[in-house]
Amino acid sequence: MAKLTKKSVFKSYDTKPETPMDKTTRVVRKMVDDDAEERQAKITRLRNARLEREANTPSETTAKERKARQSSGVTKR
């Protein structure tokens, strides 16, 4: 039986050099991923701002109810 060593058991394969098309694909995918991350961050920021604004703004129904009561012609004597 042959003596097994690291060199005889694990063959090293040479990696192919990156082709221009592979390089373009890699760069474009990185750009698309970066844009998606920026878009997601912007959406999250805007959503949080909207929710905060809605929480701090009084509801429109109470303002409309007050106007309706005042303009209904009921006066106190």
ROKOLTOR-918320 format. One line per field, with one value per residue: residue number from 1; residue in one letter; z, x, y of N, C-alpha, C in turn. Coordinates in nm, 3 decimals. Each point is the difference from the previous one (the first is absolute). Example, Ala and Ser with C-alpha at 12.3 -4.5 7.8 and 13.67 -1.06 7.14 Angstrom:
<pts>
resi: (1:2) $
resn: (a:s) $
n.w: (0.780:-0.072) $
n.u: (1.319:-0.035) $
n.v: (-0.569:0.105) $
ca.w: (0.000:0.006) $
ca.u: (-0.089:0.082) $
ca.v: (0.119:0.119) $
c.w: (0.000:0.073) $
c.u: (0.090:-0.077) $
c.v: (0.120:0.109) $
</pts>
This chain:
<pts>
resi: (1:2:3:4:5:6:7:8:9:10:11:12:13:14:15:16:17:18:19:20:21:22:23:24:25:26:27:28:29:30:31:32:33:34:35:36:37:38:39:40:41:42:43:44:45:46:47:48:49:50:51:52:53:54:55:56:57:58:59:60:61:62:63:64:65:66:67:68:69:70:71:72:73:74:75:76:77) $
resn: (m:a:k:l:t:k:k:s:v:f:k:s:y:d:t:k:p:e:t:p:m:d:k:t:t:r:v:v:r:k:m:v:d:d:d:a:e:e:r:q:a:k:i:t:r:l:r:n:a:r:l:e:r:e:a:n:t:p:s:e:t:t:a:k:e:r:k:a:r:q:s:s:g:v:t:k:r) $
n.w: (0.000:-0.075:0.031:0.083:-0.070:0.061:-0.058:0.037:0.117:0.037:-0.113:-0.037:-0.013:-0.114:0.058:-0.073:-0.081:0.062:-0.070:-0.106:-0.052:0.059:-0.038:-0.121:-0.001:0.048:-0.083:-0.101:0.039:0.019:-0.118:-0.052:0.063:-0.034:-0.121:0.005:0.054:-0.088:-0.094:0.053:0.013:-0.122:-0.042:0.071:-0.044:-0.123:0.013:0.061:-0.094:-0.092:0.057:0.013:-0.125:-0.038:0.076:-0.052:-0.106:0.049:0.033:-0.124:0.049:0.095:-0.092:-0.080:0.103:0.037:-0.127:-0.009:0.119:-0.034:-0.118:0.094:0.054:0.074:0.070:0.086:0.084) $
n.u: (0.084:-0.043:0.106:-0.098:0.012:0.019:0.115:0.000:-0.053:0.048:-0.065:0.094:-0.109:0.053:-0.021:-0.110:0.072:-0.030:-0.105:0.011:-0.069:0.081:0.099:-0.055:-0.027:0.122:0.051:-0.074:0.024:0.124:-0.005:-0.060:0.086:0.096:-0.052:-0.014:0.122:0.044:-0.066:0.042:0.120:-0.016:-0.048:0.092:0.090:-0.051:-0.005:0.118:0.041:-0.062:0.043:0.118:-0.008:-0.045:0.096:0.071:-0.068:-0.079:-0.091:-0.036:-0.044:0.090:0.086:-0.045:0.002:0.112:0.040:-0.042:0.048:0.109:-0.006:-0.038:0.044:0.057:-0.073:0.088:-0.102) $
n.v: (-0.117:0.102:0.067:0.037:0.108:0.114:-0.007:-0.125:0.033:0.117:-0.006:0.081:0.069:0.031:0.117:0.009:0.073:0.112:-0.036:0.078:-0.100:-0.086:0.078:0.016:-0.129:-0.021:0.092:-0.045:-0.123:0.042:0.063:-0.105:-0.078:0.084:0.009:-0.132:-0.005:0.089:-0.064:-0.114:0.057:0.050:-0.117:-0.060:0.088:-0.005:-0.132:-0.001:0.085:-0.074:-0.110:0.062:0.046:-0.119:-0.044:0.100:-0.038:0.098:-0.087:-0.014:-0.115:0.011:0.040:-0.093:-0.084:0.058:0.002:-0.123:-0.021:0.067:-0.057:-0.085:0.111:-0.089:0.087:0.037:0.000) $
ca.w: (0.000:-0.014:0.116:-0.024:0.059:-0.032:-0.139:-0.089:0.025:-0.034:-0.118:-0.009:-0.133:-0.031:-0.031:-0.127:0.017:-0.018:-0.135:0.004:0.025:0.142:0.073:-0.019:0.076:0.142:0.029:-0.013:0.114:0.118:-0.013:0.022:0.143:0.073:-0.024:0.074:0.141:0.018:-0.016:0.119:0.110:-0.024:0.028:0.145:0.057:-0.032:0.071:0.141:0.008:-0.018:0.120:0.107:-0.030:0.025:0.144:0.062:-0.058:0.051:-0.105:-0.070:0.038:0.116:-0.047:-0.077:0.095:0.068:-0.093:-0.021:0.120:0.006:-0.107:-0.002:0.040:0.141:0.079:0.143:0.055) $
ca.u: (-0.084:0.081:0.000:-0.082:0.046:-0.091:0.016:-0.056:-0.143:-0.069:0.057:-0.030:-0.047:0.027:-0.122:0.007:0.001:-0.130:-0.019:-0.059:-0.143:-0.014:0.032:-0.114:-0.112:0.027:-0.011:-0.141:-0.073:0.034:-0.070:-0.143:-0.017:0.019:-0.120:-0.111:0.020:-0.030:-0.145:-0.065:0.026:-0.082:-0.139:-0.012:0.009:-0.123:-0.111:0.009:-0.036:-0.145:-0.067:0.021:-0.083:-0.139:-0.019:0.003:-0.103:-0.132:-0.082:-0.083:-0.140:-0.030:-0.001:-0.123:-0.112:-0.002:-0.053:-0.141:-0.074:0.003:-0.077:-0.137:-0.091:-0.035:0.066:-0.027:-0.053) $
ca.v: (0.117:0.122:0.088:0.117:0.125:0.111:0.038:-0.101:-0.015:0.124:0.061:0.142:0.039:0.140:0.073:0.070:0.145:0.062:0.055:0.134:-0.011:-0.030:0.123:0.090:-0.056:0.021:0.143:0.040:-0.058:0.080:0.128:-0.024:-0.029:0.126:0.082:-0.060:0.033:0.143:0.016:-0.054:0.093:0.119:-0.038:-0.013:0.135:0.073:-0.063:0.041:0.142:0.008:-0.053:0.097:0.116:-0.038:-0.016:0.132:0.084:-0.036:-0.058:0.097:-0.013:0.085:0.138:0.018:-0.001:0.130:0.099:-0.029:0.044:0.146:0.058:-0.052:0.104:-0.013:0.104:-0.009:0.125) $
c.w: (0.000:0.124:-0.034:0.072:-0.038:-0.148:-0.095:0.018:-0.047:-0.118:-0.002:-0.144:-0.019:-0.034:-0.132:0.026:-0.031:-0.140:0.011:0.028:0.148:0.085:-0.009:0.082:0.149:0.040:-0.003:0.116:0.128:-0.004:0.029:0.148:0.084:-0.016:0.079:0.149:0.027:-0.008:0.124:0.120:-0.014:0.032:0.150:0.067:-0.024:0.074:0.147:0.017:-0.014:0.124:0.117:-0.021:0.028:0.149:0.070:-0.052:0.059:-0.115:-0.060:0.046:0.119:-0.042:-0.077:0.093:0.073:-0.090:-0.021:0.119:0.007:-0.105:-0.003:0.048:0.145:0.077:0.146:0.047:0.149) $
c.u: (0.089:-0.013:-0.076:0.058:-0.100:0.005:-0.062:-0.152:-0.078:0.069:-0.038:-0.038:0.028:-0.134:0.018:0.006:-0.139:-0.009:-0.059:-0.152:-0.027:0.024:-0.118:-0.119:0.018:-0.021:-0.147:-0.082:0.028:-0.074:-0.149:-0.027:0.015:-0.122:-0.119:0.012:-0.033:-0.150:-0.073:0.020:-0.086:-0.147:-0.023:0.000:-0.130:-0.121:0.000:-0.039:-0.151:-0.074:0.014:-0.089:-0.148:-0.028:-0.008:-0.108:-0.136:-0.087:-0.093:-0.145:-0.033:-0.003:-0.128:-0.121:-0.011:-0.059:-0.149:-0.083:-0.007:-0.091:-0.145:-0.101:-0.046:0.077:-0.038:-0.053:0.004) $
c.v: (0.124:0.085:0.128:0.121:0.110:0.035:-0.101:-0.014:0.123:0.066:0.148:0.031:0.147:0.067:0.074:0.149:0.056:0.061:0.140:-0.003:-0.031:0.124:0.098:-0.046:0.026:0.146:0.044:-0.056:0.078:0.133:-0.017:-0.028:0.126:0.091:-0.052:0.031:0.146:0.025:-0.050:0.092:0.124:-0.030:-0.008:0.136:0.077:-0.058:0.043:0.147:0.017:-0.047:0.097:0.123:-0.030:-0.013:0.136:0.095:-0.039:-0.051:0.104:-0.006:0.090:0.146:0.028:0.003:0.132:0.107:-0.021:0.046:0.151:0.062:-0.049:0.102:-0.010:0.105:-0.017:0.133:-0.004) $
</pts>
